[in-house]
Amino acid sequence: GAGKSEQVFGKWLAESGVDRSSVHLVTKGGMGSDKYGNPDREMCTRESPRSEITASLQALRTDHADLYMLHRDDPRIDVRNFVDWMNELRDDGLIKRWGVSNWSLRRIHEACSYALSNDMEPLTATSPQLSLAVPSSDIWPSTYSLSCPSKASEIDWYGQNGIEVMGWEALANGFMAVPTLWRRHELDFSTFHGPDAEMGTDLWRLQRIQRAYCTPGNYVRRDIALKLAKESGLTLARIALLYSLAKGDHVSVLVGADRCSHLDEMANIRDYALD
């Protein structure tokens, strides 16, 4: 958080000797000092994304981002403003492509229509929540999910229009990676029926995650995935990721890992597919 990952990656990029042109660098911005997606946050202005991408590029020790994504939508702002601002950054060479995160299909369609009708670059990527686990509510404030099967046509529309789908929380915060995580009998009743904890606290995060993912339907999905994992010799996590990737060649998944072995495990799923 707070740009720390960009600093770490930038240091590695500068010291590793890796050719910058071989790295597809993606970063996000557009939320200012808001950490949690507060819909009443200070409104983004024309200078906001410019100052944020400038700070990001300094931390990343590079002169451009290959893909820059707006981390949240803000319905208070005309979508045409966002298109204008992103195209200005592209024209100035600060970014190669732009995309959005947690935007609805309606807003994305409006943005693309405006860009194409005015000879500007449309967005080419969207990053919603996408996983085998279907959240029963917004996991985090102002977020958007495509996990429900009813969203299949929306995912198809993105593919038909050249928009990459980059699904975040693809393993549902570990629910679809660790078979014993948050077993039914271990859940605290107050998590679901008690008062909301203070925003930003560990209890607040746990409440939102469990309220979203620990549902009867998701436990059934996990049980089925575990059965497939056992039959195929794969892990629960691999089965869960393959489920999302099967939605189209334009779909990718974002996962967090604290061990290199976990990253290797996830990377190796390119050799598998769900029938």
C-alpha positions as CSV (number, residue, x, y, z in Angstrom):
1,G,0.0,0.0,0.0
2,A,0.8,3.7,-0.3
3,G,3.1,3.1,-3.2
4,K,5.4,0.7,-1.4
5,S,5.0,-2.1,-3.9
6,E,5.9,0.3,-6.7
7,Q,9.1,1.3,-4.8
8,V,10.1,-2.4,-4.3
9,F,9.4,-3.3,-7.9
10,G,11.2,-0.2,-9.2
11,K,14.3,-1.0,-7.2
12,W,14.3,-4.5,-8.6
13,L,13.7,-3.3,-12.2
14,A,16.7,-0.9,-11.9
15,E,19.0,-3.4,-10.3
16,S,18.1,-6.6,-12.1
17,G,19.4,-5.8,-15.5
18,V,16.1,-6.9,-17.0
19,D,15.3,-5.2,-20.3
20,R,12.5,-2.7,-19.6
21,S,10.9,-3.4,-23.0
22,S,10.4,-7.1,-22.0
23,V,8.3,-6.0,-19.0
24,H,4.6,-5.1,-19.3
25,L,4.1,-2.7,-16.5
26,V,0.6,-2.1,-15.0
27,T,-0.3,0.3,-12.2
28,K,-3.3,2.0,-10.8
29,G,-4.4,5.4,-9.6
30,G,-7.2,7.9,-9.5
31,M,-8.3,7.5,-5.8
32,G,-6.1,10.2,-4.3
33,S,-5.6,9.6,-0.5
34,D,-8.7,7.4,-0.2
35,K,-7.6,3.9,0.7
36,Y,-11.0,2.1,0.9
37,G,-13.2,3.3,-2.0
38,N,-15.2,5.8,0.0
39,P,-17.9,7.0,-2.5
40,D,-17.8,10.4,-0.8
41,R,-14.0,10.9,-1.2
42,E,-12.5,14.0,-2.6
43,M,-13.4,14.2,-6.3
44,C,-10.8,13.4,-8.9
45,T,-9.7,16.3,-11.1
46,R,-7.7,16.6,-14.3
47,E,-4.5,17.0,-12.4
48,S,-5.2,14.1,-10.0
49,P,-4.3,11.2,-12.3
50,R,-1.4,13.1,-13.8
51,S,0.2,13.8,-10.4
52,E,-0.4,10.2,-9.3
53,I,1.1,8.6,-12.4
54,T,4.1,10.9,-12.2
55,A,4.7,9.8,-8.6
56,S,4.2,6.1,-9.7
57,L,6.7,6.4,-12.5
58,Q,9.2,8.0,-10.2
59,A,8.8,5.1,-7.7
60,L,8.9,2.5,-10.6
61,R,12.1,4.2,-12.0
62,T,10.7,4.3,-15.5
63,D,9.3,6.9,-17.9
64,H,6.0,5.2,-18.8
65,A,3.4,2.7,-17.7
66,D,2.3,0.1,-20.3
67,L,-1.2,0.1,-18.8
68,Y,-2.6,2.6,-16.4
69,M,-5.9,1.9,-14.7
70,L,-8.3,4.0,-12.8
71,H,-8.8,2.1,-9.5
72,R,-12.4,3.1,-8.9
73,D,-15.2,4.8,-10.8
74,D,-16.8,8.0,-9.5
75,P,-20.3,8.4,-10.9
76,R,-20.2,12.1,-9.8
77,I,-17.8,12.7,-12.7
78,D,-18.8,12.8,-16.3
79,V,-17.3,9.7,-18.0
80,R,-16.0,12.0,-20.8
81,N,-13.7,13.7,-18.4
82,F,-12.0,10.4,-17.6
83,V,-11.5,9.6,-21.3
84,D,-10.1,13.1,-21.9
85,W,-7.7,12.9,-19.0
86,M,-6.4,9.4,-19.9
87,N,-5.9,10.4,-23.5
88,E,-3.9,13.4,-22.4
89,L,-1.6,11.1,-20.4
90,R,-1.2,8.9,-23.4
91,D,-0.5,11.7,-25.8
92,D,2.2,12.9,-23.4
93,G,3.9,9.5,-23.4
94,L,3.3,8.7,-19.7
95,I,1.1,5.7,-20.5
96,K,0.7,3.4,-23.5
97,R,-2.8,2.1,-22.7
98,W,-5.4,2.8,-20.2
99,G,-8.1,0.9,-18.4
100,V,-10.5,0.9,-15.5
101,S,-11.1,-1.1,-12.3
102,N,-14.5,-1.6,-10.7
103,W,-16.5,0.1,-13.4
104,S,-19.9,-1.0,-14.6
105,L,-20.6,-2.1,-18.1
106,R,-22.8,0.9,-18.7
107,R,-20.0,3.4,-17.8
108,I,-17.4,1.4,-19.8
109,H,-19.7,1.4,-22.8
110,E,-20.2,5.2,-22.5
111,A,-16.5,5.7,-22.3
112,C,-15.7,3.6,-25.3
113,S,-18.5,5.2,-27.4
114,Y,-17.2,8.7,-26.5
115,A,-13.6,7.8,-27.3
116,L,-14.3,6.2,-30.6
117,S,-16.7,8.9,-31.8
118,N,-14.0,11.6,-31.0
119,D,-11.0,9.8,-32.5
120,M,-9.5,9.1,-29.1
121,E,-8.0,5.9,-27.5
122,P,-10.7,3.8,-25.8
123,L,-9.9,1.8,-22.7
124,T,-8.5,-1.7,-23.4
125,A,-8.7,-3.3,-20.0
126,T,-11.1,-3.6,-17.0
127,S,-10.4,-5.1,-13.6
128,P,-13.5,-6.4,-11.7
129,Q,-13.7,-8.9,-8.9
130,L,-13.8,-12.3,-10.6
131,S,-13.6,-15.7,-8.9
132,L,-15.3,-19.1,-8.5
133,A,-16.7,-17.7,-5.3
134,V,-19.6,-15.4,-6.0
135,P,-19.7,-12.5,-3.4
136,S,-23.1,-11.9,-1.8
137,S,-22.3,-8.2,-1.4
138,D,-19.6,-5.6,-2.3
139,I,-16.4,-7.0,-0.8
140,W,-15.0,-3.5,-0.6
141,P,-16.7,-0.1,-1.0
142,S,-17.3,1.0,-4.6
143,T,-16.2,-2.3,-6.1
144,Y,-17.8,-4.3,-9.0
145,S,-17.9,-8.1,-9.5
146,L,-18.4,-10.3,-12.6
147,S,-18.4,-13.6,-10.7
148,C,-22.1,-14.3,-10.9
149,P,-22.9,-16.6,-13.8
150,S,-25.5,-14.0,-14.9
151,K,-22.6,-11.8,-15.9
152,A,-21.4,-14.2,-18.6
153,S,-22.7,-12.1,-21.4
154,E,-20.9,-9.0,-20.0
155,I,-17.6,-10.9,-20.0
156,D,-18.3,-12.0,-23.6
157,W,-19.0,-8.3,-24.6
158,Y,-15.6,-7.3,-23.4
159,G,-13.9,-10.0,-25.5
160,Q,-15.8,-9.0,-28.6
161,N,-14.7,-5.4,-28.1
162,G,-11.0,-6.0,-27.5
163,I,-11.1,-5.3,-23.7
164,E,-9.0,-7.5,-21.4
165,V,-10.6,-8.6,-18.2
166,M,-8.2,-8.8,-15.3
167,G,-10.0,-10.4,-12.3
168,W,-8.9,-9.4,-8.8
169,E,-9.3,-11.6,-5.7
170,A,-9.4,-14.6,-8.0
171,L,-9.0,-16.8,-5.0
172,A,-11.5,-15.0,-2.9
173,N,-9.0,-13.9,-0.3
174,G,-7.9,-17.5,0.3
175,F,-11.4,-19.0,0.5
176,M,-10.8,-20.8,-2.8
177,A,-7.2,-21.7,-2.0
178,V,-7.2,-23.1,1.5
179,P,-9.8,-25.9,1.9
180,T,-10.1,-25.5,5.7
181,L,-10.2,-21.7,5.7
182,W,-13.4,-20.3,7.5
183,R,-15.1,-23.6,7.9
184,R,-18.8,-23.2,8.6
185,H,-18.6,-24.2,12.3
186,E,-15.7,-21.8,12.9
187,L,-17.5,-18.6,11.9
188,D,-18.5,-16.1,14.5
189,F,-22.2,-15.3,14.4
190,S,-21.4,-11.6,15.2
191,T,-19.4,-11.2,12.0
192,F,-22.6,-11.4,10.1
193,H,-25.2,-10.0,12.5
194,G,-23.2,-7.7,14.7
195,P,-22.4,-4.0,14.2
196,D,-20.0,-2.9,11.5
197,A,-16.4,-2.5,12.7
198,E,-14.5,0.7,12.2
199,M,-13.4,1.2,8.6
200,G,-9.9,0.1,7.9
201,T,-9.5,-2.2,11.0
202,D,-8.6,-5.9,10.7
203,L,-12.1,-6.7,12.1
204,W,-13.7,-4.5,9.4
205,R,-11.8,-6.4,6.7
206,L,-12.7,-9.8,8.1
207,Q,-16.3,-8.8,8.3
208,R,-16.5,-7.7,4.7
209,I,-14.6,-10.7,3.4
210,Q,-16.6,-13.3,5.3
211,R,-20.0,-11.6,4.7
212,A,-19.2,-11.6,0.9
213,Y,-17.7,-15.1,0.5
214,C,-18.9,-17.3,3.4
215,T,-22.3,-18.2,1.9
216,P,-24.0,-21.6,1.5
217,G,-23.6,-21.4,-2.3
218,N,-19.9,-20.7,-2.1
219,Y,-19.3,-23.6,0.3
220,V,-21.0,-25.9,-2.3
221,R,-18.8,-24.4,-5.0
222,R,-15.7,-25.1,-2.9
223,D,-16.7,-28.6,-2.2
224,I,-17.2,-29.3,-5.9
225,A,-13.8,-27.7,-6.7
226,L,-12.2,-29.8,-4.0
227,K,-13.7,-33.0,-5.6
228,L,-12.3,-31.9,-9.0
229,A,-8.9,-31.2,-7.5
230,K,-8.7,-34.6,-5.9
231,E,-9.7,-36.3,-9.1
232,S,-7.3,-34.4,-11.3
233,G,-4.3,-34.2,-8.9
234,L,-4.4,-30.4,-8.9
235,T,-4.9,-28.0,-6.0
236,L,-8.0,-26.2,-5.0
237,A,-6.4,-22.9,-6.0
238,R,-5.5,-24.2,-9.5
239,I,-9.1,-25.4,-10.1
240,A,-10.5,-22.1,-9.0
241,L,-8.2,-20.1,-11.3
242,L,-8.9,-22.4,-14.2
243,Y,-12.6,-21.8,-13.7
244,S,-12.1,-18.0,-14.2
245,L,-9.7,-18.4,-17.1
246,A,-12.1,-20.7,-19.0
247,K,-14.4,-17.7,-19.5
248,G,-12.3,-16.5,-22.4
249,D,-8.8,-15.9,-23.8
250,H,-9.2,-12.2,-22.9
251,V,-9.5,-13.1,-19.2
252,S,-6.6,-13.1,-16.8
253,V,-6.5,-13.5,-13.0
254,L,-4.7,-11.5,-10.3
255,V,-3.5,-13.4,-7.3
256,G,-1.4,-12.6,-4.2
257,A,1.3,-14.9,-3.0
258,D,3.8,-14.8,-0.2
259,R,6.0,-17.6,-1.5
260,C,7.8,-18.1,-4.9
261,S,6.5,-21.7,-4.9
262,H,2.9,-20.4,-4.9
263,L,3.7,-18.1,-7.9
264,D,5.3,-21.1,-9.8
265,E,2.2,-23.2,-9.0
266,M,-0.1,-20.5,-10.4
267,A,2.0,-19.9,-13.5
268,N,2.0,-23.6,-14.4
269,I,-1.8,-23.7,-14.8
270,R,-1.2,-22.5,-18.4
271,D,-0.6,-26.2,-19.1
272,Y,-4.2,-27.2,-18.0
273,A,-7.8,-26.4,-18.9
274,L,-11.2,-27.3,-17.5
275,D,-13.3,-29.5,-19.7
